[in-house]
Amino acid sequence: MSSWTEHELEQAEVSDELHVSSYRQDGTLRPYVTIWAVRLGDAVYVRSAYGPGNGWFRRAKASGTGRVRVGDVERDVRFEVPADDVHPSLDDVYRAK
């Protein structure tokens, strides 16, 4: 999975939400979930509206990989927990959205 292209980043930035799915162990995709997303620099971030115990969020973290759809973009992604120092900037971007 390569880094996001400028077009992909723009699609995520101008859309209020995207559709995210994680891969099962057998390689199939789980059903997509609609979630708010934000762009911060050259990355796209999602948060669980109902906290880290939410089912889709737990499965995404456990899988580590998935797929997103936003605008005319559909691509594989990695699910990673951002460094602690990123959270204040993410909070600001989410508030602005």
All heavy atoms as an XYZ file, in Angstrom:
777
protein
N       0.830     -1.168      0.000
C       0.000      0.000      0.000
C       0.873      1.229      0.000
O       1.621      1.454      0.921
C      -0.906     -0.009      1.214
C      -1.998     -1.055      1.147
S      -2.803     -1.306      2.706
C      -2.025     -2.848      3.188
N       0.779      1.975     -1.051
C       1.603      3.171     -1.178
C       0.943      4.355     -0.491
O      -0.188      4.283     -0.037
C       1.826      3.476     -2.662
O       0.578      3.705     -3.288
N       1.657      5.450     -0.453
C       1.110      6.648      0.150
C      -0.026      7.190     -0.721
O      -0.180      6.824     -1.880
C       2.218      7.682      0.343
O       2.805      7.984     -0.894
N      -0.801      8.069     -0.147
C      -1.951      8.639     -0.833
C      -1.502      9.594     -1.941
O      -0.566     10.364     -1.757
C      -2.805      9.413      0.161
C      -3.446      8.576      1.214
C      -2.856      8.075      2.330
C      -4.796      8.122      1.238
N      -3.773      7.344      3.055
C      -4.970      7.362      2.411
C      -5.883      8.303      0.390
C      -6.176      6.785      2.754
C      -7.095      7.723      0.733
C      -7.238      6.972      1.898
N      -2.189      9.570     -3.059
C      -1.932     10.552     -4.110
C      -2.646     11.847     -3.736
O      -3.556     11.847     -2.881
C      -2.461     10.070     -5.477
O      -3.895     10.028     -5.435
C      -1.878      8.712     -5.852
N      -2.279     12.928     -4.369
C      -2.931     14.211     -4.093
C      -4.431     14.131     -4.410
O      -5.263     14.642     -3.655
C      -2.265     15.345     -4.871
C      -2.796     16.715     -4.509
C      -2.629     17.089     -3.033
O      -1.651     16.655     -2.387
O      -3.491     17.826     -2.511
N      -4.784     13.465     -5.498
C      -6.202     13.319     -5.855
C      -6.958     12.551     -4.762
O      -8.065     12.952     -4.364
C      -6.351     12.600     -7.207
C      -7.766     12.278     -7.546
N      -8.668     13.246     -7.947
C      -8.452     11.104     -7.507
C      -9.848     12.675     -8.157
N      -9.734     11.370     -7.903
N      -6.380     11.469     -4.271
C      -7.025     10.687     -3.219
C      -7.189     11.516     -1.945
O      -8.246     11.490     -1.300
C      -6.219      9.428     -2.925
C      -6.236      8.424     -4.046
C      -5.220      7.319     -3.877
O      -4.193      7.498     -3.193
O      -5.457      6.230     -4.456
N      -6.162     12.271     -1.587
C      -6.229     13.125     -0.408
C      -7.309     14.190     -0.564
O      -8.056     14.472      0.377
C      -4.869     13.781     -0.152
C      -3.775     12.859      0.359
C      -2.416     13.546      0.240
C      -4.043     12.416      1.782
N      -7.406     14.774     -1.748
C      -8.430     15.789     -1.998
C      -9.830     15.207     -1.887
O     -10.734     15.839     -1.340
C      -8.227     16.423     -3.370
C      -7.025     17.335     -3.427
C      -6.685     17.806     -4.833
O      -7.396     17.429     -5.793
O      -5.702     18.545     -4.964
N     -10.024     13.987     -2.407
C     -11.333     13.334     -2.302
C     -11.723     13.134     -0.836
O     -12.867     13.370     -0.451
C     -11.326     11.985     -3.032
C     -11.260     12.099     -4.527
C     -12.510     12.746     -5.099
O     -13.602     12.228     -4.946
N     -12.339     13.877     -5.734
N     -10.791     12.701     -0.018
C     -11.067     12.504      1.401
C     -11.317     13.837      2.098
O     -12.173     13.925      2.987
C      -9.911     11.772      2.068
N     -10.605     14.864      1.684
C     -10.726     16.169      2.331
C     -12.067     16.838      2.040
O     -12.671     17.439      2.923
C      -9.581     17.074      1.869
C      -9.508     18.390      2.590
C      -8.243     19.156      2.252
O      -7.658     18.931      1.180
O      -7.849     19.986      3.074
N     -12.555     16.736      0.812
C     -13.796     17.425      0.447
C     -15.044     16.625      0.808
O     -16.146     17.169      0.802
C     -13.833     17.806     -1.052
C     -12.680     18.729     -1.389
C     -13.845     16.582     -1.944
N     -14.897     15.359      1.131
C     -16.030     14.523      1.511
C     -16.194     14.544      3.028
O     -15.212     14.519      3.762
C     -15.815     13.084      1.052
O     -15.684     13.026     -0.340
N     -17.428     14.580      3.482
C     -17.654     14.540      4.924
C     -17.343     13.176      5.508
O     -16.915     13.053      6.641
C     -19.106     14.894      5.256
C     -19.370     16.384      5.149
O     -18.416     17.175      5.274
O     -20.531     16.751      4.936
N     -17.591     12.136      4.727
C     -17.398     10.792      5.245
C     -16.857      9.878      4.161
O     -16.886     10.212      2.982
C     -18.718     10.247      5.813
C     -19.886     10.469      4.921
C     -21.237     10.279      5.572
O     -21.384     10.552      6.785
O     -22.147      9.858      4.866
N     -16.382      8.747      4.611
C     -15.942      7.717      3.674
C     -16.468      6.380      4.159
O     -17.048      6.271      5.234
C     -14.421      7.704      3.505
C     -13.504      7.507      4.702
C     -13.480      6.075      5.187
C     -12.101      7.929      4.328
N     -16.291      5.375      3.335
C     -16.727      4.017      3.664
C     -15.477      3.190      3.904
O     -14.562      3.188      3.082
C     -17.573      3.435      2.533
C     -18.727      4.309      2.186
N     -19.906      4.306      2.896
C     -18.875      5.256      1.238
C     -20.718      5.195      2.386
N     -20.111      5.786      1.376
N     -15.439      2.506      5.029
C     -14.255      1.758      5.422
C     -14.640      0.314      5.737
O     -15.714      0.047      6.277
C     -13.553      2.433      6.627
C     -14.439      2.470      7.840
C     -12.239      1.766      6.951
N     -13.763     -0.593      5.367
C     -13.964     -2.020      5.616
C     -12.626     -2.632      5.975
O     -11.582     -2.211      5.482
C     -14.517     -2.694      4.356
O     -14.606     -4.085      4.529
N     -12.665     -3.635      6.839
C     -11.428     -4.355      7.167
C     -11.477     -5.732      6.527
O     -12.541     -6.270      6.220
C     -11.258     -4.472      8.679
O     -12.340     -5.168      9.266
N     -10.288     -6.299      6.344
C     -10.190     -7.645      5.780
C     -10.331     -8.688      6.877
O      -9.773     -8.541      7.964
C      -8.847     -7.836      5.069
C      -8.814     -7.213      3.694
C      -8.140     -6.019      3.465
C      -9.457     -7.822      2.631
C      -8.116     -5.448      2.201
C      -9.436     -7.258      1.359
C      -8.760     -6.075      1.154
O      -8.740     -5.510     -0.090
N     -11.066     -9.740      6.563
C     -11.145    -10.906      7.449
C      -9.881    -11.739      7.257
O      -9.133    -11.549      6.301
C     -12.363    -11.763      7.091
C     -13.686    -11.104      7.333
C     -14.812    -12.070      6.941
N     -16.115    -11.502      7.156
C     -16.881    -10.980      6.188
N     -16.468    -10.967      4.925
N     -18.058    -10.476      6.481
N      -9.686    -12.715      8.138
C      -8.519    -13.593      8.030
C      -8.510    -14.371      6.724
O      -7.451    -14.703      6.206
C      -8.456    -14.562      9.210
C      -8.033    -13.891     10.491
C      -7.886    -14.884     11.623
O      -8.462    -15.966     11.617
N      -7.104    -14.500     12.622
N      -9.697    -14.646      6.159
C      -9.747    -15.399      4.902
C      -9.539    -14.509      3.679
O      -9.628    -14.966      2.546
C     -11.053    -16.192      4.787
C     -12.293    -15.313      4.631
O     -12.160    -14.067      4.539
O     -13.405    -15.878      4.595
N      -9.274    -13.213      3.900
C      -8.995    -12.294      2.800
C     -10.207    -11.599      2.220
O     -10.066    -10.764      1.329
N     -11.402    -11.898      2.719
C     -12.595    -11.218      2.233
C     -12.829     -9.951      3.046
O     -12.369     -9.834      4.192
C     -13.836    -12.125      2.318
O     -14.059    -12.481      3.687
C     -13.665    -13.375      1.462
N     -13.559     -9.025      2.454
C     -13.861     -7.770      3.128
C     -15.118     -7.889      3.972
O     -16.099     -8.519      3.567
C     -14.076     -6.654      2.107
C     -12.845     -6.045      1.474
C     -13.244     -5.117      0.329
C     -12.021     -5.290      2.501
N     -15.081     -7.263      5.130
C     -16.281     -7.128      5.950
C     -17.180     -6.067      5.304
O     -16.721     -5.316      4.445
C     -15.910     -6.689      7.364
C     -15.062     -7.696      8.090
C     -14.785     -7.216      9.517
N     -13.857     -8.110     10.176
C     -14.140     -9.319     10.641
N     -15.357     -9.783     10.503
N     -13.226    -10.056     11.230
N     -18.425     -5.952      5.727
C     -19.291     -4.893      5.199
C     -18.685     -3.511      5.486
O     -18.062     -3.295      6.527
C     -20.602     -5.081      5.957
C     -20.594     -6.519      6.359
C     -19.152     -6.851      6.632
N     -18.893     -2.592      4.555
C     -18.388     -1.224      4.731
C     -19.196     -0.497      5.810
O     -20.389     -0.725      5.975
C     -18.488     -0.445      3.423
C     -17.385     -0.762      2.457
C     -17.522     -1.794      1.541
C     -16.205     -0.039      2.454
C     -16.513     -2.098      0.633
C     -15.181     -0.329      1.555
C     -15.348     -1.358      0.656
O     -14.356     -1.649     -0.227
N     -18.498      0.394      6.521
C     -19.088      1.253      7.539
C     -18.845      2.688      7.098
O     -17.748      3.029      6.644
C     -18.421      0.990      8.914
C     -18.910      1.969      9.955
C     -18.649     -0.443      9.348
N     -19.853      3.532      7.235
C     -19.710      4.945      6.904
C     -19.171      5.674      8.130
O     -19.703      5.519      9.233
C     -21.066      5.536      6.494
O     -21.567      4.788      5.388
C     -20.936      6.997      6.106
N     -18.118      6.440      7.924
C     -17.440      7.097      9.044
C     -16.886      8.445      8.598
O     -16.511      8.612      7.444
C     -16.312      6.182      9.604
C     -15.752      6.707     10.909
C     -15.223      5.962      8.600
C     -16.623      6.462     12.089
N     -16.857      9.404      9.508
C     -16.215     10.676      9.219
C     -14.714     10.459      9.091
O     -14.125      9.662      9.822
C     -16.456     11.665     10.348
C     -17.693     12.496     10.174
C     -18.836     12.147      9.491
C     -17.907     13.796     10.688
N     -19.741     13.152      9.567
C     -19.198     14.191     10.300
C     -17.148     14.658     11.441
C     -19.733     15.424     10.632
C     -17.692     15.882     11.786
C     -18.968     16.262     11.381
N     -14.124     11.188      8.183
C     -12.678     11.106      7.987
C     -12.137     12.513      7.798
O     -12.852     13.417      7.371
C     -12.355     10.256      6.763
N     -10.873     12.689      8.134
C     -10.211     13.978      7.933
C      -8.847     13.757      7.301
O      -8.238     12.700      7.454
C     -10.040     14.768      9.254
C     -11.393     15.152      9.834
C      -9.208     14.013     10.261
N      -8.424     14.781      6.605
C      -7.068     14.796      6.052
C      -6.202     15.651      6.965
O      -6.583     16.742      7.374
C      -7.077     15.397      4.651
C      -5.689     15.575      4.088
C      -5.701     16.291      2.771
N      -4.343     16.467      2.262
C      -4.065     17.025      1.096
N      -5.040     17.449      0.312
N      -2.811     17.147      0.710
N      -5.032     15.144      7.255
C      -4.033     15.906      7.997
C      -2.716     15.668      7.290
O      -2.187     14.544      7.312
C      -3.974     15.474      9.459
C      -2.985     16.223     10.349
C      -3.307     17.713     10.387
C      -2.982     15.644     11.753
N      -2.229     16.686      6.608
C      -1.002     16.535      5.836
C      -1.207     15.554      4.708
O      -2.140     15.691      3.918
N      -0.367     14.542      4.641
C      -0.433     13.548      3.572
C      -1.067     12.241      4.030
O      -0.768     11.171      3.502
C       0.976     13.266      3.032
C       1.540     14.458      2.281
O       0.742     15.270      1.774
O       2.771     14.578      2.197
N      -1.955     12.326      5.027
C      -2.602     11.126      5.546
C      -4.092     11.387      5.760
O      -4.532     12.525      5.871
C      -1.949     10.702      6.855
N      -4.845     10.298      5.820
C      -6.270     10.349      6.103
C      -6.493      9.578      7.402
O      -5.944      8.492      7.595
C      -7.090      9.715      4.948
C      -8.564      9.669      5.297
C      -6.851     10.475      3.656
N      -7.299     10.157      8.296
C      -7.541      9.576      9.606
C      -9.030      9.359      9.821
O      -9.844     10.148      9.362
C      -7.030     10.511     10.708
C      -5.540     10.698     10.698
C      -4.942     11.674      9.906
C      -4.722      9.905     11.492
C      -3.567     11.850      9.896
C      -3.348     10.076     11.487
C      -2.775     11.046     10.686
O      -1.419     11.215     10.683
N      -9.358      8.292     10.540
C     -10.731      8.033     10.972
C     -10.708      7.769     12.473
O      -9.689      7.340     13.022
C     -11.374      6.833     10.235
C     -11.481      7.109      8.755
C     -10.621      5.544     10.490
N     -11.837      8.053     13.095
C     -12.010      7.762     14.522
C     -13.357      7.093     14.698
O     -14.302      7.359     13.973
C     -12.001      9.051     15.351
C     -10.650      9.671     15.505
C     -10.755     10.899     16.373
N      -9.441     11.409     16.719
C      -9.227     12.589     17.261
N     -10.247     13.390     17.539
N      -8.014     12.982     17.545
N     -13.439      6.269     15.704
C     -14.701      5.623     16.027
C     -15.559      6.589     16.829
O     -15.156      7.046     17.902
C     -14.452      4.356     16.838
O     -15.678      3.807     17.240
N     -16.737      6.900     16.318
C     -17.637      7.821     17.006
C     -18.062      7.282     18.367
O     -18.395      8.042     19.260
C     -18.865      8.089     16.141
N     -18.044      5.969     18.531
C     -18.490      5.357     19.776
C     -17.335      4.770     20.581
O     -17.526      3.885     21.402
C     -19.557      4.299     19.475
C     -20.743      4.912     18.777
C     -20.929      4.738     17.412
C     -21.636      5.711     19.475
C     -22.000      5.326     16.761
C     -22.707      6.303     18.826
C     -22.890      6.111     17.477
O     -23.941      6.705     16.835
N     -16.146      5.259     20.304
C     -14.995      4.851     21.083
C     -14.299      3.608     20.559
O     -14.767      2.956     19.624
N     -13.172      3.261     21.166
C     -12.344      2.158     20.677
C     -12.965      0.779     20.859
O     -12.492     -0.189     20.277
C     -11.060      2.290     21.495
C     -11.460      3.034     22.720
C     -12.583      3.960     22.309
N     -14.053      0.677     21.622
C     -14.700     -0.613     21.804
C     -15.687     -0.956     20.700
O     -16.197     -2.076     20.649
N     -15.950     -0.010     19.800
C     -16.890     -0.250     18.714
C     -16.395     -1.396     17.835
O     -15.210     -1.501     17.547
C     -17.047      1.033     17.900
C     -18.172      0.944     16.901
O     -18.058      0.212     15.926
N     -19.232      1.681     17.150
N     -17.313     -2.247     17.402
C     -16.952     -3.457     16.668
C     -16.114     -3.235     15.438
O     -15.077     -3.885     15.252
N     -16.514     -2.315     14.564
C     -15.755     -2.123     13.325
C     -14.345     -1.646     13.643
O     -13.386     -2.033     12.976
C     -16.458     -1.150     12.364
C     -16.296      0.294     12.715
C     -17.146      1.071     13.424
C     -15.176      1.134     12.383
N     -16.634      2.336     13.578
C     -15.426      2.405     12.942
C     -13.980      0.935     11.690
C     -14.554      3.470     12.814
C     -13.105      2.010     11.567
C     -13.390      3.253     12.123
N     -14.221     -0.805     14.670
C     -12.922     -0.244     15.029
C     -11.999     -1.332     15.578
O     -10.828     -1.420     15.201
C     -13.125      0.876     16.057
C     -11.907      1.704     16.306
C     -11.512      2.678     15.404
C     -11.143      1.517     17.446
C     -10.378      3.458     15.633
C     -10.014      2.282     17.681
C      -9.639      3.250     16.768
N     -12.538     -2.181     16.454
C     -11.742     -3.287     16.998
C     -11.282     -4.231     15.891
O     -10.130     -4.656     15.866
C     -12.543     -4.069     18.043
C     -12.683     -3.376     19.367
C     -13.390     -4.234     20.412
N     -14.796     -4.424     20.057
C     -15.329     -5.575     19.644
N     -14.599     -6.659     19.548
N     -16.608     -5.660     19.339
N     -12.183     -4.542     14.964
C     -11.826     -5.443     13.866
C     -10.794     -4.806     12.938
O      -9.880     -5.481     12.462
C     -13.077     -5.862     13.103
C     -13.955     -6.812     13.898
C     -15.113     -7.343     13.081
N     -16.087     -6.322     12.749
C     -17.110     -5.970     13.523
N     -17.281     -6.550     14.695
N     -17.954     -5.040     13.122
N     -10.916     -3.511     12.679
C      -9.950     -2.823     11.820
C      -8.560     -2.835     12.457
O      -7.560     -3.120     11.788
C     -10.406     -1.393     11.550
N      -8.481     -2.549     13.749
C      -7.189     -2.573     14.434
C      -6.597     -3.973     14.440
O      -5.398     -4.143     14.234
C      -7.332     -2.042     15.856
C      -7.420     -0.542     15.922
C      -7.599     -0.015     17.327
C      -6.635     -0.576     18.311
N      -6.803     -0.075     19.677
N      -7.441     -4.970     14.664
C      -6.948     -6.353     14.704
C      -6.471     -6.802     13.326
O      -5.447     -7.482     13.210
C      -8.039     -7.286     15.217
N      -7.198     -6.426     12.289
C      -6.839     -6.813     10.927
C      -5.583     -6.075     10.461
O      -4.704     -6.652      9.842
C      -7.997     -6.505      9.979
O      -7.595     -6.622      8.638
N      -5.552     -4.775     10.738
C      -4.429     -3.953     10.296
C      -4.525     -3.499      8.860
O      -3.810     -2.589      8.447
N      -5.401     -4.111      8.070
C      -5.558     -3.717      6.672
C      -7.033     -3.687      6.305
O      -7.865     -4.359      6.929
C      -4.847     -4.691      5.710
O      -5.396     -5.997      5.874
C      -3.345     -4.704      5.934
N      -7.332     -2.905      5.293
C      -8.714     -2.804      4.841
C      -8.795     -2.048      3.532
O      -7.818     -1.945      2.790
N      -9.975     -1.510      3.295
C     -10.243     -0.812      2.046
C     -11.143      0.375      2.357
O     -12.010      0.294      3.229
C     -10.926     -1.767      1.082
C     -10.923     -1.309     -0.340
C     -10.985     -2.521     -1.290
N     -10.913     -2.094     -2.656
C      -9.791     -1.829     -3.307
N      -8.635     -1.962     -2.694
N      -9.797     -1.439     -4.549
N     -10.924      1.475      1.651
C     -11.793      2.640      1.783
C     -12.343      3.034      0.423
O     -11.715      2.800     -0.614
C     -11.092      3.861      2.425
C     -10.631      3.553      3.827
C      -9.958      4.361      1.581
N     -13.529      3.631      0.459
C     -14.155      4.226     -0.723
C     -14.539      5.639     -0.355
O     -15.179      5.878      0.666
C     -15.410      3.455     -1.126
C     -15.150      2.052     -1.562
C     -16.381      1.380     -2.111
N     -17.497      1.423     -1.152
C     -18.442      0.504     -1.096
N     -18.437     -0.519     -1.923
N     -19.414      0.607     -0.213
N     -14.127      6.582     -1.197
C     -14.493      7.978     -1.003
C     -14.448      8.663     -2.364
O     -13.468      8.544     -3.099
C     -13.577      8.691      0.023
C     -12.122      8.657     -0.393
C     -14.056     10.107      0.303
N     -15.518      9.348     -2.721
C     -15.582      9.964     -4.044
C     -15.379      8.914     -5.113
O     -16.001      7.853     -5.087
N     -14.468      9.182     -6.034
C     -14.174      8.215     -7.095
C     -12.971      7.335     -6.758
O     -12.414      6.680     -7.626
C     -13.965      8.919     -8.434
C     -12.743      9.831     -8.445
O     -12.092     10.000     -7.393
O     -12.434     10.376     -9.517
N     -12.604      7.305     -5.480
C     -11.423      6.564     -5.028
C     -11.852      5.303     -4.272
O     -12.742      5.346     -3.429
C     -10.550      7.441     -4.106
C      -9.426      6.640     -3.486
C     -10.021      8.645     -4.858
N     -11.205      4.203     -4.592
C     -11.321      2.980     -3.801
C      -9.923      2.390     -3.718
O      -9.284      2.153     -4.743
C     -12.289      1.987     -4.438
C     -12.506      0.772     -3.568
C     -13.681     -0.084     -4.010
O     -14.542      0.394     -4.765
O     -13.720     -1.255     -3.575
N      -9.439      2.168     -2.490
C      -8.065      1.698     -2.334
C      -7.870      0.950     -1.033
O      -8.606      1.128     -0.072
C      -7.092      2.867     -2.409
C      -7.298      3.887     -1.297
C      -6.153      4.837     -1.118
N      -5.031      4.124     -0.557
C      -3.783      4.539     -0.576
N      -3.476      5.684     -1.126
N      -2.817      3.846     -0.043
N      -6.837      0.108     -1.037
C      -6.443     -0.591      0.173
C      -5.718      0.373      1.102
O      -5.050      1.309      0.647
C      -5.523     -1.768     -0.160
C      -6.284     -2.946     -0.742
O      -7.441     -3.173     -0.332
O      -5.721     -3.655     -1.595
N      -5.870      0.128      2.399
C      -5.239      0.983      3.411
C      -4.696      0.119      4.540
O      -5.048     -1.047      4.678
C      -6.247      2.003      4.003
C      -6.706      3.000      2.960
C      -7.425      1.298      4.644
N      -3.840      0.739      5.334
C      -3.365      0.149      6.587
C      -4.039      0.906      7.728
O      -4.177      2.126      7.673
C      -1.853      0.308      6.730
C      -1.047     -0.628      5.883
C       0.450     -0.543      6.223
N       0.944      0.822      6.304
C       1.455      1.499      5.267
N       1.511      0.945      4.077
N       1.898      2.718      5.422
N      -4.431      0.186      8.758
C      -4.965      0.814      9.962
C      -3.845      0.862     10.984
O      -3.316     -0.175     11.385
C      -6.149      0.014     10.516
C      -7.308     -0.071      9.566
C      -7.689     -1.287      9.031
C      -8.015      1.061      9.207
C      -8.758     -1.379      8.163
C      -9.084      0.987      8.329
C      -9.461     -0.243      7.807
N      -3.478      2.070     11.378
C      -2.400      2.267     12.331
C      -2.839      3.277     13.377
O      -3.575      4.213     13.070
C      -1.151      2.804     11.619
C      -0.625      1.884     10.535
C       0.501      2.515      9.727
O       0.695      3.743      9.808
O       1.179      1.763      9.009
N      -2.380      3.114     14.581
C      -2.643      4.080     15.635
C      -1.614      5.203     15.495
O      -0.414      4.936     15.481
C      -2.547      3.413     17.028
C      -2.748      4.445     18.126
C      -3.556      2.277     17.133
N      -2.076      6.449     15.375
C      -1.116      7.547     15.212
C      -0.352      7.832     16.498
O      -0.811      7.490     17.593
C      -1.993      8.746     14.827
C      -3.349      8.402     15.329
C      -3.451      6.913     15.340
N       0.786      8.456     16.336
C       1.596      8.861     17.489
C       0.806      9.839     18.357
O      -0.059     10.577     17.854
C       2.896      9.507     17.012
N       1.086      9.849     19.633
C       0.358     10.712     20.571
C       0.406     12.184     20.187
O      -0.565     12.913     20.387
C       0.907     10.542     21.989
C       0.538      9.200     22.597
O      -0.427      8.564     22.114
O       1.218      8.789     23.560
N       1.521     12.631     19.611
C       1.649     14.059     19.293
C       0.786     14.485     18.100
O       0.646     15.673     17.830
C       3.109     14.435     19.061
C       3.737     13.743     17.871
O       3.195     12.726     17.395
O       4.795     14.223     17.408
N       0.158     13.550     17.403
C      -0.709     13.871     16.263
C      -2.121     14.232     16.740
O      -2.825     15.007     16.094
C      -0.769     12.683     15.274
C      -1.783     12.908     14.177
C       0.610     12.423     14.688
N      -2.534     13.718     17.892
C      -3.920     13.873     18.339
C      -4.384     15.318     18.502
O      -5.514     15.634     18.107
C      -4.169     13.063     19.609
C      -4.168     11.602     19.346
N      -5.225     10.939     18.761
C      -3.215     10.664     19.565
C      -4.932      9.660     18.636
N      -3.716      9.468     19.102
N      -3.601     16.246     19.044
C      -4.083     17.632     19.131
C      -4.406     18.231     17.749
O      -5.426     18.908     17.588
C      -2.930     18.382     19.809
C      -2.230     17.326     20.611
C      -2.322     16.083     19.767
N      -3.581     17.969     16.767
C      -3.851     18.465     15.412
C      -5.080     17.799     14.818
O      -5.895     18.433     14.145
C      -2.648     18.252     14.498
O      -1.544     18.995     14.954
N      -5.247     16.497     15.067
C      -6.444     15.787     14.593
C      -7.692     16.372     15.251
O      -8.719     16.549     14.577
C      -6.348     14.302     14.909
C      -5.549     13.450     13.958
C      -5.490     12.007     14.456
C      -6.116     13.501     12.563
N      -7.624     16.641     16.534
C      -8.764     17.253     17.219
C      -9.160     18.553     16.532
O     -10.347     18.798     16.300
C      -8.423     17.536     18.685
C      -8.246     16.287     19.523
O      -8.676     15.194     19.090
O      -7.657     16.409     20.613
N      -8.176     19.380     16.202
C      -8.459     20.665     15.538
C      -9.109     20.456     14.175
O     -10.065     21.162     13.833
C      -7.156     21.467     15.367
C      -6.591     21.952     16.677
O      -7.330     21.984     17.697
O      -5.383     22.295     16.701
N      -8.614     19.508     13.388
C      -9.175     19.268     12.058
C     -10.599     18.731     12.165
O     -11.486     19.147     11.423
C      -8.280     18.291     11.258
C      -8.896     17.939      9.927
C      -6.899     18.895     11.052
N     -10.851     17.838     13.109
C     -12.202     17.315     13.315
C     -13.151     18.434     13.754
O     -14.280     18.514     13.275
C     -12.222     16.177     14.333
C     -12.107     14.817     13.706
C     -10.909     14.120     13.701
C     -13.209     14.200     13.109
C     -10.804     12.862     13.133
C     -13.124     12.949     12.533
C     -11.916     12.278     12.553
O     -11.814     11.046     11.966
N     -12.710     19.286     14.661
C     -13.561     20.399     15.109
C     -13.894     21.332     13.949
O     -15.020     21.809     13.838
C     -12.866     21.194     16.220
C     -12.949     20.528     17.557
C     -12.392     21.440     18.650
N     -11.966     20.634     19.761
C     -10.711     20.352     20.085
N      -9.711     20.848     19.377
N     -10.431     19.590     21.110
N     -12.930     21.604     13.103
C     -13.146     22.499     11.955
C     -14.120     21.886     10.951
O     -14.858     22.599     10.281
C     -11.819     22.813     11.278
N     -14.117     20.558     10.855
C     -14.992     19.893      9.902
C     -16.431     19.990     10.357
O     -17.352     20.123      9.655
C     -14.569     18.433      9.732
C     -15.241     17.759      8.576
C     -14.605     16.440      8.294
C     -14.952     16.001      6.888
N     -14.263     14.861      6.454
